Amino acid sequence: MTYRNDADREDFIERLGISWELAFFSLKAMELIGFKICVHLRKSAS
């Protein structure tokens, strides 16, 4: 991958960082939702 100048590269890295944060956040949210579902299922099972 080639860049015309440093500004393009920094912009690309910045966008990559934002998508990383978003992916990490959605992963954490999914873990939390999964945990809540497990707790709910256990409560209704007992």
Order of alpha helices (4+ residues) and beta strands (2+ residues): alpha
